[in-house]
Amino acid sequence: MKNQDRKSAPKKFAKKAEQPAEPKEVRLNKYIANAGVCSRREADTLIADGQIKVNGEVVREMGYKVQKTDTVKHLNK
């Protein structure tokens, strides 16, 4: 069998790697920290000070959860 035939031949016993399901919602402070703006604790301070907007509205609630479709802004960025 040629190398090309081996690559295109189906693998009978190939295991599919299980990937963890992506969460639908993420806490706002974690989202901000993962974006590289600051740490989670610093993100809590930004939220409490009213510096974070989600979908154009200021959010001051700790534990607020955002979805992938939400727009999150800090200092209009």
All heavy atoms as a GROMACS GRO file, in nm:
protein
  608
    1MET      N    1   0.084  -0.118   0.000
    1MET     CA    2   0.000   0.000   0.000
    1MET      C    3   0.088   0.125   0.000
    1MET      O    4   0.185   0.132   0.073
    1MET     CB    5  -0.086  -0.002   0.126
    1MET     CG    6  -0.213   0.075   0.112
    1MET     SD    7  -0.307   0.082   0.265
    1MET     CE    8  -0.423  -0.047   0.239
    2LYS      N    9   0.056   0.224  -0.078
    2LYS     CA   10   0.133   0.346  -0.085
    2LYS      C   11   0.099   0.436   0.034
    2LYS      O   12  -0.004   0.420   0.098
    2LYS     CB   13   0.103   0.420  -0.214
    2LYS     CG   14   0.147   0.346  -0.338
    2LYS     CD   15   0.115   0.426  -0.461
    2LYS     CE   16   0.155   0.352  -0.587
    2LYS     NZ   17   0.119   0.427  -0.707
    3ASN      N   18   0.186   0.534   0.060
    3ASN     CA   19   0.163   0.626   0.172
    3ASN      C   20   0.032   0.702   0.156
    3ASN      O   21  -0.038   0.727   0.252
    3ASN     CB   22   0.279   0.724   0.186
    3ASN     CG   23   0.400   0.659   0.247
    3ASN    OD1   24   0.388   0.555   0.311
    3ASN    ND2   25   0.516   0.719   0.227
    4GLN      N   26  -0.002   0.739   0.035
    4GLN     CA   27  -0.126   0.814   0.013
    4GLN      C   28  -0.247   0.728   0.045
    4GLN      O   29  -0.346   0.775   0.097
    4GLN     CB   30  -0.133   0.864  -0.131
    4GLN     CG   31  -0.031   0.973  -0.160
    4GLN     CD   32  -0.035   1.016  -0.305
    4GLN    OE1   33  -0.087   0.945  -0.390
    4GLN    NE2   34   0.021   1.133  -0.332
    5ASP      N   35  -0.240   0.601   0.012
    5ASP     CA   36  -0.352   0.511   0.040
    5ASP      C   37  -0.371   0.492   0.189
    5ASP      O   38  -0.483   0.483   0.238
    5ASP     CB   39  -0.329   0.375  -0.027
    5ASP     CG   40  -0.334   0.385  -0.179
    5ASP    OD1   41  -0.397   0.480  -0.229
    5ASP    OD2   42  -0.275   0.298  -0.245
    6ARG      N   43  -0.264   0.489   0.265
    6ARG     CA   44  -0.274   0.472   0.410
    6ARG      C   45  -0.340   0.592   0.476
    6ARG      O   46  -0.415   0.578   0.570
    6ARG     CB   47  -0.136   0.451   0.470
    6ARG     CG   48  -0.078   0.318   0.438
    6ARG     CD   49   0.055   0.302   0.506
    6ARG     NE   50   0.121   0.182   0.458
    6ARG     CZ   51   0.245   0.153   0.482
    6ARG    NH1   52   0.320   0.235   0.554
    6ARG    NH2   53   0.298   0.043   0.436
    7LYS      N   54  -0.308   0.711   0.429
    7LYS     CA   55  -0.364   0.832   0.488
    7LYS      C   56  -0.514   0.844   0.463
    7LYS      O   57  -0.588   0.888   0.548
    7LYS     CB   58  -0.293   0.957   0.433
    7LYS     CG   59  -0.152   0.970   0.482
    7LYS     CD   60  -0.087   1.093   0.424
    7LYS     CE   61   0.058   1.103   0.466
    7LYS     NZ   62   0.125   1.217   0.406
    8SER      N   63  -0.558   0.802   0.347
    8SER     CA   64  -0.699   0.816   0.314
    8SER      C   65  -0.783   0.697   0.359
    8SER      O   66  -0.904   0.705   0.361
    8SER     CB   67  -0.716   0.836   0.163
    8SER     OG   68  -0.668   0.723   0.094
    9ALA      N   69  -0.718   0.587   0.396
    9ALA     CA   70  -0.792   0.469   0.440
    9ALA      C   71  -0.856   0.495   0.576
    9ALA      O   72  -0.794   0.556   0.663
    9ALA     CB   73  -0.698   0.349   0.449
   10PRO      N   74  -0.980   0.454   0.596
   10PRO     CA   75  -1.047   0.478   0.724
   10PRO      C   76  -0.982   0.396   0.835
   10PRO      O   77  -0.938   0.283   0.813
   10PRO     CB   78  -1.190   0.434   0.699
   10PRO     CG   79  -1.182   0.339   0.585
   10PRO     CD   80  -1.066   0.384   0.501
   11LYS      N   81  -0.976   0.452   0.952
   11LYS     CA   82  -0.920   0.382   1.067
   11LYS      C   83  -1.034   0.315   1.141
   11LYS      O   84  -1.129   0.380   1.182
   11LYS     CB   85  -0.845   0.479   1.157
   11LYS     CG   86  -0.725   0.541   1.090
   11LYS     CD   87  -0.653   0.634   1.182
   11LYS     CE   88  -0.535   0.697   1.111
   11LYS     NZ   89  -0.461   0.787   1.198
   12LYS      N   90  -1.022   0.186   1.160
   12LYS     CA   91  -1.130   0.111   1.222
   12LYS      C   92  -1.138   0.133   1.372
   12LYS      O   93  -1.246   0.134   1.429
   12LYS     CB   94  -1.112  -0.039   1.194
   12LYS     CG   95  -1.128  -0.075   1.049
   12LYS     CD   96  -1.113  -0.223   1.030
   12LYS     CE   97  -1.127  -0.259   0.882
   12LYS     NZ   98  -1.111  -0.402   0.860
   13PHE      N   99  -1.024   0.150   1.435
   13PHE     CA  100  -1.023   0.155   1.580
   13PHE      C  101  -0.979   0.291   1.634
   13PHE      O  102  -0.929   0.299   1.745
   13PHE     CB  103  -0.931   0.046   1.635
   13PHE     CG  104  -0.974  -0.091   1.590
   13PHE    CD1  105  -0.902  -0.159   1.492
   13PHE    CD2  106  -1.086  -0.150   1.644
   13PHE    CE1  107  -0.941  -0.285   1.450
   13PHE    CE2  108  -1.125  -0.276   1.602
   13PHE     CZ  109  -1.054  -0.344   1.505
   14ALA      N  110  -0.997   0.393   1.559
   14ALA     CA  111  -0.957   0.526   1.604
   14ALA      C  112  -1.050   0.571   1.716
   14ALA      O  113  -1.171   0.562   1.707
   14ALA     CB  114  -0.962   0.624   1.488
   15LYS      N  115  -0.990   0.617   1.826
   15LYS     CA  116  -1.069   0.665   1.939
   15LYS      C  117  -1.092   0.815   1.922
   15LYS      O  118  -1.002   0.889   1.886
   15LYS     CB  119  -0.995   0.640   2.070
   15LYS     CG  120  -0.983   0.495   2.104
   15LYS     CD  121  -0.915   0.478   2.237
   15LYS     CE  122  -0.900   0.332   2.273
   15LYS     NZ  123  -0.831   0.315   2.401
   16LYS      N  124  -1.212   0.855   1.950
   16LYS     CA  125  -1.242   0.997   1.946
   16LYS      C  126  -1.215   1.056   2.084
   16LYS      O  127  -1.261   1.004   2.185
   16LYS     CB  128  -1.388   1.020   1.909
   16LYS     CG  129  -1.421   0.981   1.768
   16LYS     CD  130  -1.562   1.015   1.734
   16LYS     CE  131  -1.594   0.976   1.591
   16LYS     NZ  132  -1.732   1.008   1.556
   17ALA      N  133  -1.140   1.163   2.085
   17ALA     CA  134  -1.109   1.229   2.211
   17ALA      C  135  -1.233   1.304   2.259
   17ALA      O  136  -1.293   1.380   2.183
   17ALA     CB  137  -0.993   1.326   2.192
   18GLU      N  138  -1.270   1.278   2.382
   18GLU     CA  139  -1.386   1.347   2.437
   18GLU      C  140  -1.343   1.486   2.479
   18GLU      O  141  -1.246   1.503   2.552
   18GLU     CB  142  -1.441   1.270   2.556
   18GLU     CG  143  -1.504   1.139   2.518
   18GLU     CD  144  -1.567   1.071   2.636
   18GLU    OE1  145  -1.607   1.140   2.731
   18GLU    OE2  146  -1.574   0.948   2.634
   19GLN      N  147  -1.416   1.584   2.432
   19GLN     CA  148  -1.387   1.722   2.468
   19GLN      C  149  -1.491   1.769   2.568
   19GLN      O  150  -1.609   1.739   2.553
   19GLN     CB  151  -1.391   1.812   2.345
   19GLN     CG  152  -1.284   1.777   2.244
   19GLN     CD  153  -1.291   1.863   2.121
   19GLN    OE1  154  -1.384   1.941   2.105
   19GLN    NE2  155  -1.195   1.850   2.034
   20PRO      N  156  -1.447   1.842   2.670
   20PRO     CA  157  -1.545   1.890   2.767
   20PRO      C  158  -1.639   1.990   2.701
   20PRO      O  159  -1.599   2.067   2.613
   20PRO     CB  160  -1.459   1.958   2.874
   20PRO     CG  161  -1.328   1.982   2.811
   20PRO     CD  162  -1.312   1.881   2.702
   21ALA      N  163  -1.763   1.986   2.742
   21ALA     CA  164  -1.863   2.077   2.686
   21ALA      C  165  -1.830   2.219   2.729
   21ALA      O  166  -1.792   2.244   2.844
   21ALA     CB  167  -2.002   2.037   2.733
   22GLU      N  168  -1.843   2.313   2.636
   22GLU     CA  169  -1.819   2.453   2.668
   22GLU      C  170  -1.938   2.507   2.746
   22GLU      O  171  -2.052   2.481   2.709
   22GLU     CB  172  -1.799   2.534   2.540
   22GLU     CG  173  -1.672   2.500   2.468
   22GLU     CD  174  -1.650   2.590   2.348
   22GLU    OE1  175  -1.698   2.703   2.350
   22GLU    OE2  176  -1.584   2.545   2.254
   23PRO      N  177  -1.910   2.580   2.852
   23PRO     CA  178  -2.022   2.635   2.929
   23PRO      C  179  -2.096   2.741   2.848
   23PRO      O  180  -2.036   2.816   2.771
   23PRO     CB  181  -1.955   2.697   3.051
   23PRO     CG  182  -1.812   2.718   3.011
   23PRO     CD  183  -1.782   2.615   2.908
   24LYS      N  184  -2.226   2.744   2.864
   24LYS     CA  185  -2.307   2.843   2.792
   24LYS      C  186  -2.289   2.982   2.853
   24LYS      O  187  -2.294   3.081   2.784
   24LYS     CB  188  -2.454   2.803   2.797
   24LYS     CG  189  -2.485   2.678   2.721
   24LYS     CD  190  -2.630   2.644   2.728
   24LYS     CE  191  -2.659   2.515   2.655
   24LYS     NZ  192  -2.800   2.480   2.660
   25GLU      N  193  -2.270   2.984   2.984
   25GLU     CA  194  -2.254   3.110   3.055
   25GLU      C  195  -2.126   3.107   3.136
   25GLU      O  196  -2.086   3.004   3.187
   25GLU     CB  197  -2.373   3.134   3.147
   25GLU     CG  198  -2.505   3.145   3.076
   25GLU     CD  199  -2.620   3.161   3.171
   25GLU    OE1  200  -2.610   3.114   3.287
   25GLU    OE2  201  -2.721   3.219   3.131
   26VAL      N  202  -2.063   3.225   3.148
   26VAL     CA  203  -1.940   3.239   3.226
   26VAL      C  204  -1.956   3.360   3.316
   26VAL      O  205  -2.012   3.462   3.275
   26VAL     CB  206  -1.818   3.260   3.133
   26VAL    CG1  207  -1.691   3.280   3.211
   26VAL    CG2  208  -1.804   3.144   3.037
   27ARG      N  209  -1.903   3.349   3.438
   27ARG     CA  210  -1.910   3.465   3.529
   27ARG      C  211  -1.833   3.582   3.468
   27ARG      O  212  -1.729   3.563   3.405
   27ARG     CB  213  -1.851   3.429   3.664
   27ARG     CG  214  -1.943   3.338   3.746
   27ARG     CD  215  -1.880   3.305   3.878
   27ARG     NE  216  -1.849   3.423   3.956
   27ARG     CZ  217  -1.909   3.456   4.071
   27ARG    NH1  218  -2.000   3.378   4.121
   27ARG    NH2  219  -1.876   3.565   4.134
   28LEU      N  220  -1.887   3.700   3.485
   28LEU     CA  221  -1.831   3.820   3.423
   28LEU      C  222  -1.686   3.843   3.467
   28LEU      O  223  -1.602   3.876   3.384
   28LEU     CB  224  -1.917   3.942   3.455
   28LEU     CG  225  -1.874   4.074   3.395
   28LEU    CD1  226  -1.864   4.066   3.244
   28LEU    CD2  227  -1.972   4.184   3.437
   29ASN      N  228  -1.655   3.825   3.595
   29ASN     CA  229  -1.518   3.850   3.639
   29ASN      C  230  -1.419   3.753   3.576
   29ASN      O  231  -1.308   3.789   3.541
   29ASN     CB  232  -1.507   3.848   3.792
   29ASN     CG  233  -1.538   3.714   3.854
   29ASN    OD1  234  -1.594   3.624   3.791
   29ASN    ND2  235  -1.502   3.699   3.980
   30LYS      N  236  -1.460   3.629   3.555
   30LYS     CA  237  -1.374   3.530   3.489
   30LYS      C  238  -1.355   3.567   3.342
   30LYS      O  239  -1.245   3.556   3.287
   30LYS     CB  240  -1.434   3.391   3.501
   30LYS     CG  241  -1.350   3.283   3.439
   30LYS     CD  242  -1.408   3.146   3.460
   30LYS     CE  243  -1.322   3.040   3.396
   30LYS     NZ  244  -1.374   2.905   3.417
   31TYR      N  245  -1.461   3.613   3.278
   31TYR     CA  246  -1.454   3.653   3.137
   31TYR      C  247  -1.355   3.768   3.121
   31TYR      O  248  -1.271   3.766   3.030
   31TYR     CB  249  -1.594   3.695   3.090
   31TYR     CG  250  -1.599   3.734   2.945
   31TYR    CD1  251  -1.619   3.639   2.846
   31TYR    CD2  252  -1.583   3.866   2.906
   31TYR    CE1  253  -1.623   3.674   2.713
   31TYR    CE2  254  -1.587   3.903   2.773
   31TYR     CZ  255  -1.608   3.806   2.677
   31TYR     OH  256  -1.611   3.841   2.545
   32ILE      N  257  -1.363   3.866   3.209
   32ILE     CA  258  -1.273   3.983   3.202
   32ILE      C  259  -1.128   3.939   3.226
   32ILE      O  260  -1.037   3.982   3.155
   32ILE     CB  261  -1.316   4.089   3.304
   32ILE    CG1  262  -1.453   4.147   3.265
   32ILE    CG2  263  -1.212   4.200   3.315
   32ILE    CD1  264  -1.518   4.230   3.373
   33ALA      N  265  -1.108   3.852   3.323
   33ALA     CA  266  -0.973   3.805   3.354
   33ALA      C  267  -0.916   3.724   3.237
   33ALA      O  268  -0.799   3.739   3.201
   33ALA     CB  269  -0.975   3.721   3.481
   34ASN      N  270  -0.997   3.639   3.177
   34ASN     CA  271  -0.951   3.559   3.062
   34ASN      C  272  -0.922   3.645   2.940
   34ASN      O  273  -0.843   3.607   2.855
   34ASN     CB  274  -1.053   3.451   3.027
   34ASN     CG  275  -1.056   3.339   3.128
   34ASN    OD1  276  -0.966   3.325   3.207
   34ASN    ND2  277  -1.162   3.261   3.126
   35ALA      N  278  -0.985   3.762   2.933
   35ALA     CA  279  -0.959   3.854   2.822
   35ALA      C  280  -0.826   3.927   2.841
   35ALA      O  281  -0.778   3.995   2.750
   35ALA     CB  282  -1.073   3.955   2.811
   36GLY      N  283  -0.766   3.913   2.959
   36GLY     CA  284  -0.636   3.974   2.984
   36GLY      C  285  -0.642   4.116   3.036
   36GLY      O  286  -0.541   4.185   3.040
   37VAL      N  287  -0.759   4.160   3.079
   37VAL     CA  288  -0.773   4.297   3.130
   37VAL      C  289  -0.710   4.308   3.268
   37VAL      O  290  -0.636   4.402   3.296
   37VAL     CB  291  -0.922   4.338   3.134
   37VAL    CG1  292  -0.940   4.475   3.198
   37VAL    CG2  293  -0.981   4.336   2.995
   38CYS      N  294  -0.738   4.212   3.355
   38CYS     CA  295  -0.687   4.214   3.492
   38CYS      C  296  -0.714   4.078   3.556
   38CYS      O  297  -0.762   3.987   3.490
   38CYS     CB  298  -0.754   4.325   3.571
   38CYS     SG  299  -0.934   4.310   3.576
   39SER      N  300  -0.687   4.068   3.687
   39SER     CA  301  -0.716   3.945   3.760
   39SER      C  302  -0.866   3.939   3.795
   39SER      O  303  -0.937   4.038   3.779
   39SER     CB  304  -0.634   3.938   3.889
   39SER     OG  305  -0.681   4.035   3.981
   40ARG      N  306  -0.910   3.825   3.844
   40ARG     CA  307  -1.051   3.811   3.881
   40ARG      C  308  -1.089   3.907   3.994
   40ARG      O  309  -1.196   3.967   3.992
   40ARG     CB  310  -1.082   3.668   3.925
   40ARG     CG  311  -1.092   3.572   3.812
   40ARG     CD  312  -1.150   3.442   3.862
   40ARG     NE  313  -1.130   3.336   3.765
   40ARG     CZ  314  -1.178   3.215   3.778
   40ARG    NH1  315  -1.247   3.182   3.884
   40ARG    NH2  316  -1.157   3.124   3.687
   41ARG      N  317  -1.004   3.919   4.092
   41ARG     CA  318  -1.034   4.009   4.204
   41ARG      C  319  -1.037   4.154   4.159
   41ARG      O  320  -1.121   4.232   4.203
   41ARG     CB  321  -0.934   3.989   4.316
   41ARG     CG  322  -0.952   3.854   4.382
   41ARG     CD  323  -0.862   3.836   4.499
   41ARG     NE  324  -0.883   3.703   4.556
   41ARG     CZ  325  -0.816   3.655   4.657
   41ARG    NH1  326  -0.723   3.728   4.715
   41ARG    NH2  327  -0.840   3.535   4.703
   42GLU      N  328  -0.945   4.192   4.073
   42GLU     CA  329  -0.947   4.327   4.019
   42GLU      C  330  -1.071   4.348   3.933
   42GLU      O  331  -1.128   4.457   3.929
   42GLU     CB  332  -0.821   4.354   3.937
   42GLU     CG  333  -0.695   4.361   4.021
   42GLU     CD  334  -0.569   4.364   3.938
   42GLU    OE1  335  -0.572   4.321   3.821
   42GLU    OE2  336  -0.466   4.407   3.992
   43ALA      N  337  -1.115   4.243   3.863
   43ALA     CA  338  -1.236   4.252   3.781
   43ALA      C  339  -1.358   4.278   3.868
   43ALA      O  340  -1.447   4.354   3.830
   43ALA     CB  341  -1.254   4.124   3.700
   44ASP      N  342  -1.361   4.218   3.989
   44ASP     CA  343  -1.471   4.244   4.082
   44ASP      C  344  -1.477   4.392   4.118
   44ASP      O  345  -1.585   4.451   4.127
   44ASP     CB  346  -1.456   4.160   4.209
   44ASP     CG  347  -1.488   4.013   4.187
   44ASP    OD1  348  -1.562   3.982   4.091
   44ASP    OD2  349  -1.439   3.930   4.266
   45THR      N  350  -1.361   4.455   4.135
   45THR     CA  351  -1.355   4.598   4.167
   45THR      C  352  -1.406   4.681   4.049
   45THR      O  353  -1.482   4.776   4.069
   45THR     CB  354  -1.211   4.639   4.202
   45THR    OG1  355  -1.164   4.557   4.309
   45THR    CG2  356  -1.204   4.785   4.243
   46LEU      N  357  -1.366   4.645   3.928
   46LEU     CA  358  -1.412   4.718   3.809
   46LEU      C  359  -1.564   4.708   3.795
   46LEU      O  360  -1.631   4.805   3.762
   46LEU     CB  361  -1.345   4.662   3.683
   46LEU     CG  362  -1.194   4.681   3.670
   46LEU    CD1  363  -1.145   4.612   3.543
   46LEU    CD2  364  -1.158   4.827   3.668
   47ILE      N  365  -1.618   4.590   3.823
   47ILE     CA  366  -1.762   4.569   3.814
   47ILE      C  367  -1.834   4.653   3.918
   47ILE      O  368  -1.932   4.722   3.888
   47ILE     CB  369  -1.797   4.419   3.830
   47ILE    CG1  370  -1.740   4.339   3.712
   47ILE    CG2  371  -1.947   4.399   3.841
   47ILE    CD1  372  -1.739   4.189   3.734
   48ALA      N  373  -1.784   4.650   4.042
   48ALA     CA  374  -1.846   4.727   4.151
   48ALA      C  375  -1.841   4.876   4.125
   48ALA      O  376  -1.934   4.950   4.162
   48ALA     CB  377  -1.779   4.694   4.284
   49ASP      N  378  -1.734   4.924   4.060
   49ASP     CA  379  -1.720   5.066   4.029
   49ASP      C  380  -1.802   5.110   3.909
   49ASP      O  381  -1.803   5.228   3.874
   49ASP     CB  382  -1.572   5.101   4.005
   49ASP     CG  383  -1.489   5.091   4.131
   49ASP    OD1  384  -1.547   5.090   4.242
   49ASP    OD2  385  -1.365   5.086   4.119
   50GLY      N  386  -1.867   5.016   3.841
   50GLY     CA  387  -1.950   5.050   3.726
   50GLY      C  388  -1.872   5.078   3.598
   50GLY      O  389  -1.919   5.149   3.511
   51GLN      N  390  -1.752   5.019   3.587
   51GLN     CA  391  -1.668   5.043   3.470
   51GLN      C  392  -1.689   4.940   3.359
   51GLN      O  393  -1.628   4.951   3.254
   51GLN     CB  394  -1.521   5.042   3.511
   51GLN     CG  395  -1.484   5.154   3.606
   51GLN     CD  396  -1.337   5.153   3.638
   51GLN    OE1  397  -1.255   5.107   3.560
   51GLN    NE2  398  -1.302   5.204   3.755
   52ILE      N  399  -1.775   4.842   3.383
   52ILE     CA  400  -1.798   4.735   3.286
   52ILE      C  401  -1.938   4.746   3.230
   52ILE      O  402  -2.035   4.762   3.304
   52ILE     CB  403  -1.779   4.596   3.351
   52ILE    CG1  404  -1.641   4.584   3.415
   52ILE    CG2  405  -1.805   4.486   3.250
   52ILE    CD1  406  -1.525   4.591   3.318
   53LYS      N  407  -1.948   4.738   3.097
   53LYS     CA  408  -2.078   4.739   3.030
   53LYS      C  409  -2.097   4.607   2.957
   53LYS      O  410  -2.005   4.557   2.893
   53LYS     CB  411  -2.087   4.852   2.927
   53LYS     CG  412  -2.094   4.990   2.987
   53LYS     CD  413  -2.111   5.094   2.878
   53LYS     CE  414  -2.121   5.233   2.938
   53LYS     NZ  415  -2.142   5.333   2.833
   54VAL      N  416  -2.216   4.551   2.970
   54VAL     CA  417  -2.254   4.431   2.897
   54VAL      C  418  -2.373   4.468   2.809
   54VAL      O  419  -2.476   4.513   2.861
   54VAL     CB  420  -2.290   4.315   2.992
   54VAL    CG1  421  -2.333   4.194   2.913
   54VAL    CG2  422  -2.172   4.281   3.082
   55ASN      N  423  -2.355   4.453   2.680
   55ASN     CA  424  -2.458   4.489   2.582
   55ASN      C  425  -2.504   4.634   2.599
   55ASN      O  426  -2.622   4.666   2.589
   55ASN     CB  427  -2.577   4.394   2.591
   55ASN     CG  428  -2.538   4.252   2.556
   55ASN    OD1  429  -2.449   4.229   2.477
   55ASN    ND2  430  -2.605   4.157   2.618
   56GLY      N  431  -2.409   4.724   2.630
   56GLY     CA  432  -2.437   4.866   2.640
   56GLY      C  433  -2.493   4.912   2.773
   56GLY      O  434  -2.517   5.031   2.793
   57GLU      N  435  -2.510   4.822   2.870
   57GLU     CA  436  -2.564   4.859   3.001
   57GLU      C  437  -2.461   4.830   3.109
   57GLU      O  438  -2.396   4.726   3.108
   57GLU     CB  439  -2.692   4.781   3.031
   57GLU     CG  440  -2.806   4.817   2.936
   57GLU     CD  441  -2.936   4.748   2.976
   57GLU    OE1  442  -2.952   4.716   3.095
   57GLU    OE2  443  -3.018   4.726   2.886
   58VAL      N  444  -2.447   4.924   3.203
   58VAL     CA  445  -2.353   4.907   3.314
   58VAL      C  446  -2.401   4.793   3.403
   58VAL      O  447  -2.518   4.786   3.439
   58VAL     CB  448  -2.340   5.037   3.395
   58VAL    CG1  449  -2.253   5.016   3.517
   58VAL    CG2  450  -2.285   5.149   3.309
   59VAL      N  451  -2.308   4.704   3.438
   59VAL     CA  452  -2.339   4.592   3.527
   59VAL      C  453  -2.260   4.609   3.655
   59VAL      O  454  -2.139   4.625   3.652
   59VAL     CB  455  -2.302   4.457   3.460
   59VAL    CG1  456  -2.321   4.342   3.556
   59VAL    CG2  457  -2.384   4.437   3.335
   60ARG      N  458  -2.330   4.606   3.768
   60ARG     CA  459  -2.263   4.616   3.898
   60ARG      C  460  -2.292   4.495   3.986
   60ARG      O  461  -2.254   4.492   4.101
   60ARG     CB  462  -2.308   4.742   3.970
   60ARG     CG  463  -2.259   4.867   3.903
   60ARG     CD  464  -2.289   4.989   3.981
   60ARG     NE  465  -2.231   5.103   3.914
   60ARG     CZ  466  -2.234   5.224   3.960
   60ARG    NH1  467  -2.294   5.250   4.073
   60ARG    NH2  468  -2.179   5.323   3.892
   61GLU      N  469  -2.356   4.397   3.930
   61GLU     CA  470  -2.397   4.278   4.004
   61GLU      C  471  -2.283   4.176   4.006
   61GLU      O  472  -2.235   4.133   3.901
   61GLU     CB  473  -2.519   4.218   3.936
   61GLU     CG  474  -2.569   4.090   3.996
   61GLU     CD  475  -2.683   4.031   3.914
   61GLU    OE1  476  -2.749   4.105   3.839
   61GLU    OE2  477  -2.702   3.910   3.924
   62MET      N  478  -2.242   4.136   4.126
   62MET     CA  479  -2.140   4.032   4.138
   62MET      C  480  -2.205   3.899   4.102
   62MET      O  481  -2.318   3.872   4.137
   62MET     CB  482  -2.086   4.023   4.281
   62MET     CG  483  -2.007   4.143   4.324
   62MET     SD  484  -1.862   4.163   4.222
   62MET     CE  485  -1.858   4.340   4.211
   63GLY      N  486  -2.132   3.817   4.030
   63GLY     CA  487  -2.185   3.688   3.990
   63GLY      C  488  -2.266   3.692   3.862
   63GLY      O  489  -2.323   3.592   3.821
   64TYR      N  490  -2.270   3.808   3.795
   64TYR     CA  491  -2.342   3.821   3.669
   64TYR      C  492  -2.278   3.727   3.567
   64TYR      O  493  -2.156   3.715   3.561
   64TYR     CB  494  -2.336   3.966   3.619
   64TYR     CG  495  -2.416   3.993   3.496
   64TYR    CD1  496  -2.549   4.027   3.504
   64TYR    CD2  497  -2.357   3.984   3.370
   64TYR    CE1  498  -2.624   4.051   3.389
   64TYR    CE2  499  -2.430   4.007   3.255
   64TYR     CZ  500  -2.564   4.042   3.266
   64TYR     OH  501  -2.638   4.066   3.152
   65LYS      N  502  -2.360   3.660   3.489
   65LYS     CA  503  -2.308   3.564   3.390
   65LYS      C  504  -2.331   3.617   3.249
   65LYS      O  505  -2.436   3.670   3.219
   65LYS     CB  506  -2.374   3.428   3.407
   65LYS     CG  507  -2.337   3.366   3.541
   65LYS     CD  508  -2.368   3.222   3.546
   65LYS     CE  509  -2.319   3.166   3.678
   65LYS     NZ  510  -2.324   3.022   3.682
   66VAL      N  511  -2.229   3.603   3.166
   66VAL     CA  512  -2.236   3.647   3.027
   66VAL      C  513  -2.238   3.527   2.935
   66VAL      O  514  -2.190   3.419   2.969
   66VAL     CB  515  -2.118   3.740   2.989
   66VAL    CG1  516  -2.124   3.869   3.066
   66VAL    CG2  517  -1.985   3.672   3.011
   67GLN      N  518  -2.294   3.546   2.818
   67GLN     CA  519  -2.300   3.442   2.716
   67GLN      C  520  -2.206   3.479   2.603
   67GLN      O  521  -2.157   3.592   2.596
   67GLN     CB  522  -2.442   3.427   2.664
   67GLN     CG  523  -2.541   3.388   2.771
   67GLN     CD  524  -2.683   3.379   2.718
   67GLN    OE1  525  -2.709   3.413   2.604
   67GLN    NE2  526  -2.772   3.333   2.802
   68LYS      N  527  -2.183   3.386   2.513
   68LYS     CA  528  -2.093   3.411   2.399
   68LYS      C  529  -2.143   3.526   2.312
   68LYS      O  530  -2.065   3.596   2.250
   68LYS     CB  531  -2.080   3.286   2.313
   68LYS     CG  532  -1.994   3.180   2.372
   68LYS     CD  533  -1.978   3.068   2.273
   68LYS     CE  534  -1.878   2.968   2.321
   68LYS     NZ  535  -1.852   2.863   2.222
   69THR      N  536  -2.273   3.544   2.307
   69THR     CA  537  -2.330   3.645   2.219
   69THR      C  538  -2.327   3.785   2.280
   69THR      O  539  -2.356   3.882   2.210
   69THR     CB  540  -2.475   3.608   2.184
   69THR    OG1  541  -2.550   3.594   2.304
   69THR    CG2  542  -2.480   3.478   2.106
   70ASP      N  543  -2.292   3.798   2.408
   70ASP     CA  544  -2.291   3.928   2.475
   70ASP      C  545  -2.167   4.009   2.436
   70ASP      O  546  -2.062   3.954   2.404
   70ASP     CB  547  -2.292   3.912   2.627
   70ASP     CG  548  -2.423   3.858   2.679
   70ASP    OD1  549  -2.525   3.873   2.609
   70ASP    OD2  550  -2.424   3.801   2.790
   71THR      N  551  -2.182   4.141   2.439
   71THR     CA  552  -2.072   4.233   2.414
   71THR      C  553  -2.031   4.292   2.548
   71THR      O  554  -2.112   4.353   2.617
   71THR     CB  555  -2.115   4.346   2.319
   71THR    OG1  556  -2.161   4.288   2.197
   71THR    CG2  557  -2.000   4.439   2.291
   72VAL      N  558  -1.904   4.274   2.586
   72VAL     CA  559  -1.852   4.323   2.712
   72VAL      C  560  -1.749   4.431   2.683
   72VAL      O  561  -1.658   4.410   2.602
   72VAL     CB  562  -1.787   4.209   2.794
   72VAL    CG1  563  -1.732   4.261   2.925
   72VAL    CG2  564  -1.886   4.097   2.817
   73LYS      N  565  -1.765   4.548   2.749
   73LYS     CA  566  -1.672   4.659   2.725
   73LYS      C  567  -1.620   4.715   2.856
   73LYS      O  568  -1.693   4.727   2.954
   73LYS     CB  569  -1.742   4.772   2.648
   73LYS     CG  570  -1.772   4.735   2.505
   73LYS     CD  571  -1.818   4.856   2.428
   73LYS     CE  572  -1.840   4.820   2.282
   73LYS     NZ  573  -1.871   4.939   2.203
   74HIS      N  574  -1.492   4.750   2.854
   74HIS     CA  575  -1.426   4.822   2.964
   74HIS      C  576  -1.357   4.940   2.901
   74HIS      O  577  -1.274   4.924   2.810
   74HIS     CB  578  -1.326   4.730   3.034
   74HIS     CG  579  -1.240   4.802   3.133
   74HIS    ND1  580  -1.107   4.825   3.113
   74HIS    CD2  581  -1.271   4.857   3.252
   74HIS    CE1  582  -1.058   4.890   3.215
   74HIS    NE2  583  -1.155   4.912   3.301
   75LEU      N  584  -1.392   5.059   2.944
   75LEU     CA  585  -1.337   5.182   2.887
   75LEU      C  586  -1.360   5.186   2.736
   75LEU      O  587  -1.271   5.223   2.659
   75LEU     CB  588  -1.188   5.196   2.919
   75LEU     CG  589  -1.152   5.198   3.068
   75LEU    CD1  590  -1.001   5.200   3.085
   75LEU    CD2  591  -1.216   5.316   3.139
   76ASN      N  592  -1.477   5.145   2.694
   76ASN     CA  593  -1.521   5.142   2.552
   76ASN      C  594  -1.429   5.059   2.464
   76ASN      O  595  -1.417   5.085   2.344
   76ASN     CB  596  -1.536   5.284   2.498
   76ASN     CG  597  -1.651   5.354   2.563
   76ASN    OD1  598  -1.755   5.294   2.590
   76ASN    ND2  599  -1.636   5.483   2.590
   77LYS      N  600  -1.365   4.958   2.519
   77LYS     CA  601  -1.281   4.866   2.440
   77LYS      C  602  -1.346   4.729   2.443
   77LYS      O  603  -1.403   4.687   2.539
   77LYS     CB  604  -1.141   4.855   2.498
   77LYS     CG  605  -1.061   4.982   2.479
   77LYS     CD  606  -0.921   4.959   2.531
   77LYS     CE  607  -0.837   5.085   2.522
   77LYS     NZ  608  -0.705   5.068   2.576
   0.00000   0.00000   0.00000
